[in-house]
């Protein structure tokens, strides 16, 4: 992990801790949240004029898991 990335995550985790009222024993939860936020930021970039966010990585859409997609009853 680069020093700049680690510093950003550290500061963000601290800010999350403060936002949540400085609870004890939740440092790993705050750290994981900060890492997830940083990962999301790294997958996006602003356009040159700053009016648009361009997505570098877009996960594949998930298919709906409705029961009508997998017929279980036999006709007849």
ZASE-222127 format. One record per residue (C-alpha): residue number from 1; residue in one letter; x, z, y. Coordinates in pm, whole numbers. Layout:
residues N
i aa xx zz yy
NUM a X Z Y .
...
END
This chain:
residues 76
i aa xx zz yy
1 x 0 0 0 .
2 x 139 -96 337 .
3 x 206 175 594 .
4 x -49 29 837 .
5 x -319 14 569 .
6 x -246 369 454 .
7 x -255 497 812 .
8 x -588 322 879 .
9 x -742 466 562 .
10 x -609 812 642 .
11 x -755 808 993 .
12 x -1087 670 871 .
13 x -1114 931 593 .
14 x -1048 1203 853 .
15 x -1318 1057 1080 .
16 x -1566 1051 791 .
17 x -1482 1414 715 .
18 x -1550 1508 1078 .
19 x -1873 1302 1089 .
20 x -2002 1490 784 .
21 x -1937 1831 938 .
22 x -1592 1898 787 .
23 x -1710 1994 438 .
24 x -1464 2149 193 .
25 x -1364 1974 -129 .
26 x -1484 1621 -51 .
27 x -1153 1466 50 .
28 x -1141 1226 -244 .
29 x -1495 1104 -167 .
30 x -1400 1043 196 .
31 x -1079 867 92 .
32 x -1264 635 -149 .
33 x -1520 553 120 .
34 x -1242 471 367 .
35 x -1070 248 108 .
36 x -1398 65 42 .
37 x -1450 11 415 .
38 x -1095 -121 456 .
39 x -1140 -356 160 .
40 x -1460 -491 318 .
41 x -1279 -546 648 .
42 x -997 -731 474 .
43 x -1248 -969 313 .
44 x -1378 -1075 655 .
45 x -1232 -1214 973 .
46 x -1371 -1293 1315 .
47 x -1389 -1649 1441 .
48 x -1156 -1749 1723 .
49 x -1419 -1684 1989 .
50 x -1529 -1358 1824 .
51 x -1892 -1464 1793 .
52 x -1899 -1508 1420 .
53 x -1766 -1324 1118 .
54 x -1625 -1551 852 .
55 x -1636 -1425 495 .
56 x -1317 -1484 295 .
57 x -1461 -1359 -31 .
58 x -1824 -1372 -124 .
59 x -1928 -1223 -458 .
60 x -2145 -1437 -683 .
61 x -2515 -1361 -644 .
62 x -2661 -1156 -926 .
63 x -2958 -1291 -1115 .
64 x -3275 -1084 -1095 .
65 x -3331 -870 -1400 .
66 x -3707 -912 -1420 .
67 x -3881 -891 -1755 .
68 x -4023 -1242 -1723 .
69 x -3672 -1386 -1756 .
70 x -3631 -1259 -2110 .
71 x -3949 -1315 -2311 .
72 x -3993 -1051 -2579 .
73 x -4343 -1126 -2708 .
74 x -4419 -1418 -2939 .
75 x -4710 -1642 -2859 .
76 x -4977 -1706 -3115 .
END
